[in-house]
Amino acid sequence: GNTSEICENYFRKIHLYLKDKPTRFHLIDEEVAIDNTVQDINLEILKMIIVGVAKQQPYWGEKKPARWIHLEKELMQCKAKGRK
């Protein structure tokens, strides 16, 4: 199938897996698939969605937990190494 069908299939599997789990309430309507390449435009869209959701949280504006900085650094290193 094409990329769109593959992505839809992955998201469908995720929704089916989570349908009876409490974590399903953490899902949002937007579904963004990324290929984790430097030129992937969807990566910026995903970042905007994450920031939008974060701004809705009651703790928005509080200082960032130090462990988030480590996580962000690790994710950037994985991206630089070409990991998906």
Secondary structure, DSSP 8 states (H G I E B T S, - for coil): --HHHHHHHHHHHHHHHHTTSGGGGG--S--------TT-HHHHHHHHHHHHHHHTSTTTTS---HHHHHHHHHHHHHHHTT--
